[in-house]
């Protein structure tokens, strides 16, 4: 009996890379990983190859390339990266291409890394937050949620994985503590006192591994994951302990956050407002205990800080 092969889109990124490494680290060798990448010669791709992971050149923007990438595979992890291009329409096209390729390849299990379509709770006519790019409230959420239908309508056997805020954004996305005019460090979010469900990016891939290990039991289901649900004030207290210097939480209105001017500030301002205003709907399904059942090594925020606080840029 052959070992099932899982083809991984985004294998050199945060989510797909975490899954590829989880497969390679599995002592039982339950799966083989096939890393799908546009550039097999990149340093990240070479690092995966050094773990014994198969590399395959393909591009979700090129649907014709996907047939060979999925040939002989049993399953696939499908993910898109909005922040590479800021185009929800491109995400929709990529998701449809992956869904069609998965159907054509006869895959037995696909995990689609998705998010809520916020327009179900905040229609375009709702003035509480601005409509962006003409037809979205939170573009990097809405396109993924809308793309769920491609997998459903094509009858692809799919588990829909709802992820959470990456704690790694404090390192790589400029969201870490910054010094104010008084020199005191602060994290700034428009979250009020609501929880901010978050997760270590690496843990998303480990949770996906747990879902693949469960086999058909999760097909057709939507599974939401989080490593913890601290408030921003609690995150500031944890950062204070980990960094050894005071960090406060600065709460700002969403419209102020939207006006910060960095690329995607309007999208993220709307996203945090959605987290805040629809906390029960967003945080409620993200069950930390259930997430830990998928990934027993799951890190909470303090655990993540113990490993990565030194990588947070100085404020």
PyMOL commands that set and color helices and strands:
alter all, ss='L'
color gray80, all
select helices_A, chain A and resi 14-25+43-50+63-70+82-84+88-105+118-120+139-153+169-172+201-218+232-243+254-258+265-277+279-283+288-294+301-311
alter helices_A, ss='H'
color red, helices_A
select strands_A, chain A and resi 4-8+31-37+54-57+75-78+109-114+158-162+165-166+178-179+185-189+198-199+222-224+247-251
alter strands_A, ss='S'
color yellow, strands_A
deselect
rebuild
show_as cartoon
